[in-house]
């Protein structure tokens, strides 16, 4: 098997169906399998997907929803591909995207993971598809919306062309085309992260294992961002800031002064509380 495509479904029958169909729409010069993990949806989406795709897709029914990382890991443990693709259930794969990245990975054996240009529904770039690793400085600028002209502090790499091909630090978990050998060395997704942050953490470990991470901006997907997560806004806000805390503590706390760590943790907590408070007064969709 050349490629294993891993998709996590959570109450998104129509979106997941469209994502899978966007893959089936084209022919490929490689073999592939599609593995769908249902993260204890609690609705009829899994049964409907099974009926719709019959024996074309391998389905895994999770008894509990232990998060996005845990859901992906269930499929990664049985994936047969030389490469694995982590693909969100709310994406549409464009023509030639998988083929182009597959050929690029075949030619560049030092590349551990590759991403593509991710386009939002409104046509804008999803800036999460090409990033630097977060650190105290660039996170401060980003969280407080402070503009910076310094390349070292440019978390979203706005200075680099959207249609280019180049090495970066971090991809988005919406589309991560990973060499299985690199995943074996780096390890599976960290299930401490429930949602958010697991993609950054995995990229960090892949690069630390000696592999390159490439942004392939000549190929694209569409990301209907947030479509599977509108039902639990307060929970998602909490998990977003919790992921910041986990990532910082795991990768930066030991090398930083106690006072710096205290300021970072306090800042994350204050921002989380503020966002949760403001969310109370927002109108429901």
ZAPA-634317 format. One record per residue: x, y, z of N, C-alpha, C in turn. Coordinates in pm, whole numbers, padded with zeros to 5 digits, always signed. Each point is the difference from the previous one (the first is absolute). Example, Ala and Ser with C-alpha at 12.3 -4.5 7.8 and 13.67 -1.06 7.14 Angstrom:
% ZAPA-634317
+01319-00569+00780-00089+00119+00000+00090+00120+00000;-00035+00105-00072+00082+00119+00006-00077+00109+00073;
This chain:
% ZAPA-634317
+00084-00119+00000-00084+00119+00000+00088+00125+00000;-00029+00092-00090+00079+00123-00008-00047+00107+00098;-00131+00017+00011-00052+00111+00082-00121-00045+00081;+00001+00038+00129-00115-00021+00088-00057+00137+00036;-00124+00025-00038-00067+00126+00031-00083-00019+00126;+00026+00083+00101-00066-00012+00131-00091+00120+00021;-00128-00027+00026-00099+00105+00022-00076-00031+00129;-00017+00100+00084-00079-00015+00123-00135+00067-00021;-00106-00077+00024-00136+00052-00014-00060+00024+00138;-00065+00116+00014-00077+00026+00122-00127+00078-00039;-00107-00074-00018-00131+00057-00032+00002+00086-00127;+00076-00043-00099+00010+00079-00123-00018-00090-00123;-00113-00067-00007-00023-00094-00111+00022+00067-00135;-00068+00110-00026+00004+00063-00132+00141+00048-00033;+00067+00062+00096+00135+00051-00023+00099-00113-00024;-00007-00103+00084+00091-00114-00014-00024-00070-00134;-00125-00016-00036-00034-00061-00130+00062+00080-00115;-00012+00132+00007+00055+00084-00107+00152-00005-00004;+00064-00008+00116+00146-00012+00006+00046-00129-00068;-00064-00111+00035+00037-00129-00058-00026-00001-00151;-00113+00054-00040-00032+00005-00143+00098+00085-00079;+00055+00103+00064+00099+00084-00069+00128-00076-00028;+00026-00104+00078+00116-00089-00026-00035-00100-00110;-00117-00062+00012-00043-00100-00098-00022+00058-00140;-00014+00131-00008-00031+00064-00128+00111-00016-00104;+00123-00024+00046+00115-00002-00092+00069-00137+00003;+00076-00024-00105+00085-00120-00007+00140+00036+00044;+00071-00098+00059+00133+00026+00054+00100-00105-00047;+00127+00040-00014+00104-00095-00041+00059-00074+00120;-00080-00018+00102+00046-00072+00120-00121-00067+00064;+00027-00098+00086-00107-00068+00073-00030+00076+00128;-00125-00007+00043-00034+00071+00123-00118-00067+00070;-00014+00030+00127-00113-00043+00081-00052+00121+00077;-00127-00002+00035-00059+00107+00081-00052-00061+00129;+00048+00054+00110-00040-00045+00134-00077+00112+00068;-00124-00027+00039-00083+00100+00067-00026-00044+00143;+00038+00085+00094-00027-00026+00141-00119+00085+00044;-00104-00065+00050-00111+00075+00056+00025+00020+00149;+00009+00127+00040+00037+00034+00137-00122+00004+00092;-00071-00114+00008-00118-00012+00087-00098+00113-00028;-00039+00012-00127-00087+00111-00042-00133+00004+00075;-00058-00117+00027-00126-00001+00071-00120+00031-00088;+00023+00018-00130-00110+00017-00094+00007-00116-00101;-00066+00017-00114-00003-00109-00098+00104+00017-00111;+00097+00091+00020+00095+00029-00108+00085-00120-00037;+00043-00080+00097+00083-00116-00030-00078-00102-00083;-00123-00031+00041-00081-00096-00074-00028+00049-00142;-00025+00127-00015-00028+00056-00132+00124-00004-00089;+00117+00028+00058+00125-00007-00077+00029-00144-00044;-00022-00095+00092+00022-00141-00034-00091-00044-00114;-00124+00044+00006-00096-00036-00104+00037+00064-00134;+00044+00125+00005+00030+00075-00122+00124-00056-00070;+00106-00029+00078+00127-00042-00061+00020-00150-00003;-00089-00072+00066+00003-00146-00003+00139-00051+00038;+00065-00076-00091+00129-00060+00032+00118+00080-00055;-00022+00126-00042+00107+00081-00056+00088+00065+00106;-00051+00008+00122+00069+00070+00109+00005-00090+00122;+00111+00007+00074+00010-00072+00127-00046+00091+00112;-00097-00045+00080-00055+00080+00108+00041-00055+00136;+00029+00091+00091+00035-00035+00138-00094+00078+00091;-00076-00070+00082-00094+00064+00091+00063+00014+00139;+00026+00122+00040+00058+00024+00132-00112+00001+00105;+00023-00066+00110-00101-00006+00106-00013+00134+00072;+00111+00074+00008+00000+00128+00069+00067+00105-00087;-00040+00124+00021+00066+00111-00068+00111+00052+00089;+00120-00048-00025+00116+00041+00080+00083+00105-00072;-00059+00060-00103+00067+00110-00067+00048-00035-00140;+00042+00104-00072+00044-00013-00139+00126-00084-00012;+00096+00022+00089+00126-00076-00005-00026-00148+00024;-00079-00031+00101-00030-00140+00033-00075-00067-00115;-00091+00073-00062-00074-00056-00112+00091-00035-00116;+00088+00091-00037+00096-00027-00108+00089-00118+00032;+00044-00007+00124+00093-00107+00039-00060-00138-00018;-00130-00013+00020-00064-00130-00019+00020-00051-00143;-00010+00091-00095+00021-00039-00141+00148-00015-00032;+00083+00088+00054+00143-00006-00029+00062-00133+00044;-00055-00058+00104+00055-00126+00051-00024-00118-00094;-00097+00013-00091-00027-00109-00094+00025+00041-00146;+00043+00124-00022+00024+00047-00135+00111-00080-00067;-00016-00031-00127+00095-00084-00072+00090+00078-00095;-00026+00129-00018+00067+00076-00103+00145+00037+00029;+00076+00015-00106+00135+00056+00008-00008+00144+00047;-00112+00065-00035-00030+00135+00047-00137-00001+00065;-00023+00094+00092-00132+00019+00058-00040+00145-00020;-00128+00022-00026-00052+00135-00014-00103+00024+00108;+00029+00094+00091-00100+00044+00096-00083+00107-00070;-00131-00026-00014-00087+00088-00077-00126+00030+00079;-00031+00128+00017-00121+00038+00071-00126-00044-00075;-00105-00022+00076-00126-00043-00059-00076+00114-00067;+00051+00122+00013-00068+00116-00062+00088+00063-00108;+00064-00086-00079+00088+00047-00108-00044-00055-00135;+00043+00066-00105-00020-00046-00137+00136-00005-00067;+00040-00116-00049+00130-00018-00064-00011+00037-00147;+00090+00086-00046+00000+00044-00140+00071-00103-00089;-00027+00011-00128+00063-00089-00098+00151+00014+00001;+00071-00110-00006+00147-00010-00006+00071+00029+00133;-00073+00039+00103+00066+00033+00127+00072-00120+00059;-00070-00111+00014+00063-00120+00059+00110-00054-00089;-00024+00002-00130+00099-00051-00095+00128+00084+00004;-00014+00132+00000+00116+00089+00001+00084-00017+00126;-00066-00008+00113+00074-00012+00126+00060-00139+00014;-00070-00101-00047+00056-00136+00001+00131-00004-00080;-00001+00056-00121+00121-00001-00083+00111+00083+00065;-00036+00111+00064+00101+00082+00067+00066-00079+00113;-00081-00069+00078+00054-00079+00111+00087-00116-00050;-00037-00058-00113+00079-00108-00057+00138+00049-00045;+00006+00123-00050+00126+00056-00050+00086+00057+00112;-00060+00038+00111+00073+00066+00109-00013-00086+00126;+00091-00094+00011-00010-00100+00107+00039+00052+00137;+00046+00126+00007+00031+00060+00130-00119+00077+00057;-00111+00000-00072-00120+00071+00045-00088-00094+00082;-00027+00038+00122-00083-00083+00088-00148+00028-00013;-00035+00125-00029-00141+00037-00013-00013+00117-00096;-00114+00002-00069-00024+00103-00100-00144+00047+00009;-00019+00130-00015-00135+00056-00002-00024+00074-00129;-00123+00047-00019-00035+00072-00122-00061+00135+00036;-00035+00077-00103-00069+00127+00024-00144-00032+00040;-00043+00053+00112-00134-00026+00052-00083+00127-00016;-00107-00012-00077-00085+00114-00032-00131-00009+00080;-00035+00109+00066-00126+00004+00075-00117+00018-00096;-00119-00017+00053-00120+00006-00082-00016+00137-00068;+00051+00105+00064-00010+00135-00058+00112+00031-00099;+00085-00098-00027+00107+00017-00098+00131+00047+00058;+00002+00033+00128+00123+00046+00064+00086-00118+00045;+00128+00027+00022+00092-00104+00048-00027-00031+00146;-00004-00128+00033-00001-00042+00140+00145+00008+00049;+00030+00102+00078+00138+00029+00036+00066-00111+00082;-00082-00089+00054+00056-00110+00078+00075-00101-00086;-00011+00010-00133+00063-00101-00086+00150+00022-00017;+00051+00116+00039+00146+00023-00003+00037+00092+00116;+00071-00057+00097+00027+00073+00123+00141-00025+00051;+00045+00091+00084+00118-00024+00082-00047-00067+00128;+00092-00064+00070-00037-00053+00131-00029+00117+00095;-00101-00013+00084-00029+00107+00095+00108+00008+00108;+00034+00122+00036+00089+00023+00114-00056+00118+00078;+00064+00037+00107-00053+00105+00086-00017+00130-00078;+00098+00034-00082+00000+00129-00069-00106+00006-00110;+00004-00097-00093-00096+00009-00110-00144-00025+00046;-00016-00078+00107-00134-00022+00054-00055+00128+00062;+00088+00076+00065-00041+00127+00060-00050+00095-00108;+00077+00013-00108-00040+00088-00110-00133-00044-00061;-00016-00133-00015-00120-00052-00064-00123+00013+00088;+00011-00037+00126-00114+00002+00090-00055+00141+00023;+00091+00097+00002-00042+00137+00025-00006+00083-00127;+00005-00071-00116-00018+00064-00131+00095+00118-00021;+00125-00023+00038+00103+00103-00016+00075-00026-00131;-00002+00092-00095+00071-00022-00127+00150-00002+00018;+00068-00081-00081+00145-00007+00005+00055-00018-00141;+00110+00066-00029+00066-00015-00130+00116-00098+00006;+00023-00056+00117+00112-00092+00018-00037-00140-00047;+00082-00059-00086-00024-00136-00048+00005-00100+00116;+00084+00028+00099+00015-00091+00113-00128-00006+00086;-00080+00106-00006-00120+00006+00082-00127-00021-00082;+00014-00042-00126-00114-00017-00089-00053-00143+00013;-00094-00018+00090-00055-00133+00028-00068-00059-00123;-00075+00081-00074-00076-00049-00115+00075+00008-00132;+00127+00039+00003+00085+00003-00119-00065+00077-00115;-00058+00115+00033-00065+00083-00102+00099+00052-00103;+00128-00001+00034+00102+00051-00092+00033-00098-00112;-00046-00125+00012+00030-00102-00100-00119-00019-00094;+00025-00028-00129-00109-00009-00098-00094-00118+00027;-00128+00022-00020-00098-00105+00024+00010-00114-00101;+00053+00029-00120+00007-00102-00105+00139-00060-00015;+00086+00020+00099+00137-00050-00007+00016-00140+00057;+00121-00053-00014+00037-00129+00059+00126+00023+00081;-00006-00021+00131+00115+00029+00084-00016-00069+00137;+00111-00003+00073+00000-00064+00131-00058+00095+00104;-00083-00054+00088-00058+00077+00110+00010-00082+00128;-00057+00054+00107-00001-00073+00127-00125-00086+00015;-00114+00059-00034-00124-00062+00045-00112+00005-00103;-00071-00113-00013-00116-00013-00088-00127+00002+00083;-00113-00001-00068-00128-00014+00070-00046-00145-00002;-00064-00042+00108-00052-00136+00008-00112-00027-00098;-00051+00105-00067-00104-00020-00101+00053-00077-00120;+00133+00011-00025+00063-00072-00111+00147-00019+00033;+00035-00121+00039+00140-00033+00028+00034-00130-00071;+00082+00009-00104+00044-00116-00079+00134-00044+00059;-00001-00113+00072+00114-00038+00085+00062-00131-00047;+00131-00003-00004+00072-00125-00029-00012-00091+00123;-00040-00123-00021-00022-00090+00113+00128-00025+00080;+00114-00001-00068+00128-00016+00072+00024+00117+00095;-00037+00120-00042+00016+00117+00086-00095-00008+00119;-00121-00047-00025-00097-00014+00108+00044-00106+00100;+00063-00105-00049+00050-00105+00089+00107+00054+00093;+00085+00088-00052+00107+00057+00083-00052+00107+00095;-00092+00082-00048-00051+00110+00081-00105-00044+00100;-00072-00105-00034-00108-00047+00086-00135+00051-00047;-00105-00062+00048-00136+00039-00038-00038+00134+00061;-00120+00045-00029-00049+00126+00056-00010-00011+00152;+00031+00108+00069-00005+00004+00145-00145+00017+00044;-00054-00102+00064-00141+00002+00038-00030+00088+00120;+00103+00062+00057-00023+00100+00104-00076+00118-00057;+00024+00028-00129-00073+00105-00069-00135-00057-00042;-00108+00064+00042-00133-00047-00040-00033+00050-00140;+00021+00126-00023-00023+00063-00130+00082+00127-00002;+00068+00026-00109+00096+00110-00015+00135-00039+00061;+00106+00043-00067+00135-00015+00053+00068-00130-00032;-00078-00106-00027+00063-00130-00027+00077+00001-00132;-00043+00083-00095+00071+00010-00127+00134+00071+00016;+00003+00106+00080+00125+00072+00026+00098-00090+00074;-00050-00071+00099+00083-00090+00079+00060-00110-00087;-00081-00058-00089+00050-00106-00088+00107+00054-00095;-00024+00118-00058+00100+00060-00089+00131+00025+00075;-00011+00046+00122+00119+00026+00081+00082-00128+00018;-00070-00110+00028+00070-00127+00022+00055-00059-00130;-00071+00022-00111+00050-00048-00130+00131+00072-00035;+00003+00131+00017+00121+00076-00030+00113-00036+00098;-00036-00021+00125+00100-00038+00100+00061-00136-00032;-00076-00084-00071+00048-00132-00041+00089+00005-00123;+00019+00122-00056+00092+00017-00112-00063+00010-00137;-00133+00008-00006-00069+00009-00128-00037+00144-00034;-00015+00028-00129-00045+00131-00044-00153+00003-00009;-00055+00120+00016-00143+00021-00020-00015+00104-00111;-00079-00033-00100-00010+00081-00121-00142+00053-00021;-00008+00126-00037-00125+00060-00046-00001-00004-00152;-00102-00066-00058-00010-00015-00145-00119+00085-00047;+00027+00126-00025-00106+00095-00029-00057-00007-00140;+00056-00085-00086-00052-00013-00136-00124-00089-00007;-00027-00073+00109-00119-00085+00006-00089+00045+00115;-00132-00031-00010-00094+00060+00093-00107-00099+00050;-00058+00038+00113-00127-00055+00045-00085+00118+00046;-00130-00022+00012-00090+00097+00062-00033-00049+00139;+00002+00090+00097-00030-00034+00139-00120+00080+00047;-00110-00071+00028-00120+00063+00054+00016+00009+00151;+00089+00085+00043+00056+00000+00135-00106+00016+00109;+00012-00088+00100-00087+00011+00116-00137-00063-00018;-00024-00064-00113-00134-00052-00028-00042-00110+00098;+00096-00073+00055-00034-00110+00091+00010+00042+00146;+00021+00129+00027+00027+00040+00137-00083+00119+00047;-00113+00027-00064-00080+00116+00036-00093-00026+00117;-00013-00126+00041-00097-00035+00103+00054+00019+00141;+00133+00012+00018+00059+00005+00132+00102+00114+00009;-00047+00121-00019+00093+00111-00010+00082+00021+00127;-00063-00005+00116+00074+00020+00124+00104-00109+00021;-00039-00124-00031+00093-00112+00010+00120+00020-00091;-00024+00049-00122+00108+00019-00096+00092+00114+00040;-00057+00105+00055+00083+00111+00049+00093-00052+00110;-00056-00076+00091+00081-00057+00109+00110-00089-00055;-00034-00088-00096+00099-00092-00055+00109+00074-00078;-00036+00111-00064+00098+00079-00075+00110+00052+00093;-00041+00056+00113+00099+00056+00093+00067-00111+00082;-00071-00107+00025+00062-00115+00067+00112-00057-00086;-00021-00004-00133+00103-00050-00091+00125+00088+00006;-00019+00131+00012+00115+00090+00015+00082-00036+00123;-00071-00021+00109+00067-00036+00126+00076-00131-00012;-00063-00102-00058+00064-00131-00014+00125+00010-00087;-00012+00068-00114+00113+00011-00093+00117+00074+00065;-00030+00112+00064+00108+00078+00061+00068-00080+00112;-00079-00061+00084+00057-00077+00112+00084-00116-00051;-00043-00063-00109+00068-00117-00053+00132+00035-00067;+00004+00112-00073+00115+00029-00085+00084+00121+00042;-00051+00086+00086+00073+00124+00030+00022+00029+00148;-00081-00059+00086+00006+00037+00142+00135-00029+00064;+00060-00115-00033+00126-00039+00064+00115+00092-00035;-00006+00063-00119+00110+00087-00043-00024+00147+00036;-00112+00030+00064-00035+00138+00033+00009+00025+00151;+00016+00124+00037+00006+00038+00139-00138-00018+00065;+00001-00020+00131-00126-00020+00073-00095+00118-00018;+00053+00121+00005-00084+00118-00011-00063+00010-00140;+00076-00042-00102-00053+00000-00136-00114-00101-00012;+00022-00119+00056-00105-00102-00003-00126+00049+00072;+00020+00064+00113-00113+00049+00079-00079+00104-00080;+00070+00089-00068-00066+00103-00081-00077-00064-00116;+00062-00100-00066-00065-00068-00112-00127-00070+00047;+00009-00077+00108-00117-00073+00049-00111+00096+00043;+00038+00107+00066-00099+00099+00044-00067+00066-00121;+00082+00033-00101-00054+00062-00119-00100-00090-00072;+00033-00130-00010-00090-00095-00065-00131-00010+00078;+00010-00007+00132-00120-00011+00084-00089+00124-00012;+00062+00118+00004-00077+00125-00010-00070+00010-00134;+00071-00032-00108-00060+00006-00134-00114-00100-00014;+00017-00118+00056-00104-00102-00007-00127+00047+00073;+00018+00052+00120-00115+00048+00079-00068+00116-00072;+00079+00091-00057-00055+00115-00071-00082-00045-00121;+00055-00094-00079-00070-00050-00118-00129-00073+00039;+00004-00078+00108-00119-00070+00046-00106+00098+00046;+00042+00106+00069-00091+00102+00049-00067+00073-00117;+00081+00039-00099-00055+00070-00116-00093-00089-00081;+00030-00130-00001-00081-00095-00075-00142-00010+00054;-00016+00025+00130-00132-00008+00063-00097+00100-00063;+00054+00117-00039-00084+00107-00051-00013+00001-00153;+00064-00097-00064-00013-00009-00145-00135-00062-00036;-00056+00044-00110-00126-00057-00047+00025-00139-00056;-00092-00087+00022+00011-00135-00054-00023+00002-00150;+00070-00094-00073-00017-00007-00145-00142-00045-00034;
